[in-house]
Amino acid sequence: MFLCLVSSFIFIFIIYIFLKLKNTSFKNIIKNKKILFLMSILLIFIILSEIYVVIGKIKAKNLMWDYLYENNYTQEQIETINVKHSFINRILSYPEWRIKVIYKNNYFHVYRMKNGKIYE
């Protein structure tokens, strides 16, 4: 959700700068079909990125629960599971998902997920 808010502010900031550089109003931007098309593509890209991250977090959390059950952990032993995503890690060929499991005894362990598999 945070990524979506930041992306929206960046999107609005880009539109504002573009308007200032061109000394035009918002009505003229709507008349210019090329600019409207590019802004729509950018907005669709931002929304699809957010959907990818949200669905991926759900999938990573479910895979982590399966992994923990296979290693004889119960739900009572786990306090929280935090899933983080990084597009930069994907570009650099690192695992894009980082999963932090916090146990009830305040011990935590960080796992990685790449290509649908959990790694320690």
C-alpha positions in Angstrom: 0.0 0.0 0.0 2.9 2.3 0.8 4.3 1.8 -2.7 1.0 2.8 -4.2 0.9 6.0 -2.2 4.5 6.9 -3.1 3.9 6.1 -6.8 0.8 8.3 -6.8 2.7 11.2 -5.4 5.5 10.8 -7.9 2.9 10.6 -10.7 1.2 13.8 -9.5 4.6 15.5 -9.1 5.6 14.6 -12.7 2.4 16.0 -14.0 2.9 19.2 -12.0 6.4 19.6 -13.3 5.3 19.0 -16.9 2.6 21.6 -16.6 5.1 24.1 -15.2 7.6 23.5 -18.0 5.1 23.8 -20.7 3.2 26.7 -19.1 -0.1 25.0 -19.9 -3.2 24.2 -18.0 -4.7 20.8 -17.2 -7.4 21.3 -19.9 -4.7 21.5 -22.6 -3.1 18.3 -21.3 -6.4 16.5 -21.7 -6.7 17.8 -25.3 -3.2 16.4 -26.1 -3.9 12.7 -26.7 -0.2 11.7 -26.7 0.4 13.0 -23.2 -2.8 11.6 -21.9 -1.9 8.2 -23.4 1.6 8.2 -21.8 0.1 9.2 -18.4 -2.4 6.4 -18.7 0.3 3.9 -19.5 2.4 5.1 -16.5 -0.6 4.9 -14.2 -1.5 1.4 -15.4 2.2 0.3 -14.8 2.1 1.6 -11.2 -1.2 -0.1 -10.5 -0.1 -3.4 -12.0 3.2 -3.2 -9.9 1.2 -2.8 -6.7 -1.1 -5.7 -7.6 1.9 -7.9 -8.3 3.4 -7.1 -4.9 0.2 -7.6 -3.0 -0.5 -11.0 -4.6 3.1 -12.0 -4.3 3.1 -11.2 -0.5 0.0 -13.5 -0.1 1.7 -16.3 -2.1 5.0 -15.9 -0.2 3.2 -16.0 3.2 1.3 -19.2 2.2 4.5 -20.8 1.0 6.2 -19.9 4.2 3.5 -21.4 6.3 3.8 -24.6 4.2 7.5 -24.6 4.7 7.2 -24.1 8.5 4.6 -26.9 8.8 7.0 -29.3 6.9 9.7 -28.4 9.4 7.4 -29.3 12.3 6.6 -25.7 13.5 3.1 -24.9 14.6 1.1 -21.7 14.4 1.4 -21.3 18.2 5.2 -21.1 17.9 5.1 -18.3 15.3 4.4 -14.7 16.3 4.5 -13.0 12.9 5.6 -13.4 9.3 6.8 -10.3 7.5 7.2 -10.3 3.8 9.2 -7.7 1.9 9.6 -7.2 -1.8 12.4 -5.5 -3.8 12.3 -4.9 -7.5 16.0 -3.9 -7.4 16.9 -7.4 -6.1 15.1 -8.9 -9.1 17.1 -6.7 -11.5 20.4 -7.7 -9.8 19.4 -11.4 -9.9 18.9 -11.7 -6.2 15.9 -13.2 -4.5 13.2 -10.6 -4.8 11.2 -11.7 -1.7 12.5 -11.5 1.9 10.5 -13.3 4.5 11.2 -12.6 8.2 9.7 -15.1 10.6 9.5 -14.0 14.3 9.0 -16.8 16.8 7.3 -16.5 20.2 10.6 -16.6 22.0 11.7 -13.4 20.2 14.0 -15.4 17.9 13.7 -14.5 14.3 15.0 -16.0 11.1 15.1 -14.5 7.6 14.3 -16.6 4.6 14.4 -15.8 0.9 12.0 -16.8 -1.8 13.0 -17.1 -5.5 11.1 -18.9 -8.3 8.5 -20.2 -5.8 11.0 -21.9 -3.5 12.0 -20.9 0.0 15.7 -20.7 0.9 17.3 -20.1 4.2 
